């Protein structure tokens, strides 16, 4: 992992959570008031949504979000952020969307254009109808993942209040229940975001039923997604209980101690089959001691990035070297530049900024100024999704010094994949004692890290992490927690069990 020496300056004053959770560490259930403060803290820190207009309540670990945001992506992001907080059993979404007023024909036209710009949806006949900002998608796709991806494209258009995704899923195969059941179990096993040791899978009449226990609400959502294999017509995950204390450390270690490179290779290749952005391309996967190298050719940049993400989120993978080549066959540079500008205009996060776009040989150059690194990353992501783009050279300047961290359940990008992810060093704005307390707080509320095996020390803003973790995924997540806690640099001396 590349060394990190950056800062994240919060507008939030120090919360006394560290001292609160010490008194309840062994409690069977988290106190609701503590969960509320933890959820509010995570929403406040998240650059993609806002706490000012969102209210949080909790009853027996069931969190209710209410209030108002100006776009549907922020609404869904707030829900996902809440689901990643330890102790949250489920999230009830009562947030309303109140976007700037746009006419329905404008919204419908922009959705149509967005579907044309994105190479994912070019092969399907999809229609969008809009009534008072409420969108309905009709047509057919070939997988649940494709259905969700198309829905996300439509939600990224300004003015959308809600989306009814009525896209039909058409399978061209007839599969036995036992075959699909075994495939779901394999997906759960190889997904680094899911601890499958306490999950039972049963498939009846093409419908999947999940029962058992998971460690977070976000993990339950991920298990639900994994269960949509080819042939499945419905997934019922209501039988999955969320209990942050029931994870079996020994089972988790067993899941992550994968030694067979051939198994890892097959798992990554299988992950590609489930991803509609890359399953039509021939990608070669090579694995040596858990280090994955990807080779092949795709026709769009998001496909290349998606392949790296799928490999990274597979159990046993330590590092991904992405040698996939992007060779689009499509519009000329002038049309690509117009498409990128139009895509920026449609997006609720970046449309208000004056971003200059130029294109040379399919490579997009972005210049101008945005407020946050989140908006810079969003502009990068939007440009990468336009047909014909082979590379993004992101030269946007950021006025805010707040660092951008990464959550695999929330973010569509991987922070460290960007060549522009280089920040200057900053002088700590908090005392070492405060930074240490906030890092330990972040680790405690994270569903990704077992904080009981990690020791944190801070010297002049530099955090040192020592102890043991079960996977490379947990190893990286601890670094994110340290940065979120205000460290200006991280010395990660954690040892991965068995390595």
Number of C-alpha atoms within 10 A of each C-alpha: 10 5 9 18 18 24 28 21 20 17 9 9 7 13 15 13 18 18 11 13 17 11 9 13 12 10 10 10 15 18 17 18 14 17 26 22 17 23 28 22 16 20 23 19 20 20 17 20 22 18 19 12 12 20 15 18 19 22 14 14 23 17 24 19 21 17 16 20 22 21 25 25 22 20 25 15 18 28 23 19 20 27 26 25 24 26 28 31 25 23 20 13 15 15 21 18 20 15 17 11 11 13 12 18 14 13 25 23 14 22 26 17 17 24 20 16 22 21 20 22 20 12 9 12 10 16 15 19 18 21 14 15 23 15 24 19 21 16 15 17 22 16 22 25 19 20 21 14 17 21 20 15 18 25 22 21 26 26 29 30 23 18 18 13 18 14 22 15 19 14 14 9 7 9 13 12 18 13 11 24 22 13 18 25 18 16 23 24 20 24 24 23 22 25 24 26 19 15 20 15 18 17 22 13 10 20 18 23 20 22 16 16 23 25 26 27 27 28 23 27 17 16 26 20 18 21 28 22 20 22 21 23 15 15 19 14 19 12 14 23 19 22 19 21 16 11 16 12 12 10 13 16 16 13 20 23 16 18 12 13 18 13 14 26 23 14 22 26 18 18 22 22 16 20 19 21 23 23 16 12 15 12 18 14 17 18 20 14 15 20 17 23 19 21 16 15 18 21 20 27 25 27 25 25 20 19 23 24 18 20 31 23 19 23 25 29 25 18 17 18 14 18 14 20 16 20 16 17 13 14 14 14 18 12 14 26 25 14 22 25 19 16 24 22 19 21 22 21 23 20 16 12 14 14 19 14 18 19 21 14 12 24 19 23 20 22 15 15 17 20 16 19 21 22 20 23 21 20 24 22 17 18 33 24 22 24 26 30 30 24 21 20 17 20 15 22 15 16 11 11 17 22 21 22 20 18 15 13 16 18 15 15 19 17 16 14 12 14 10 14 13 12 13 9 12 16 11 19 16 18 14 19 13 19 29 26 23 24 25 24 25 26 26 22 23 20 24 25 22 17 20 13 12 18 14 18 18 23 14 15 25 23 25 20 21 16 16 20 23 24 26 23 23 20 21 17 21 27 24 21 24 31 28 28 25 29 33 27 24 22 17 20 13 22 17 18 14 13 9
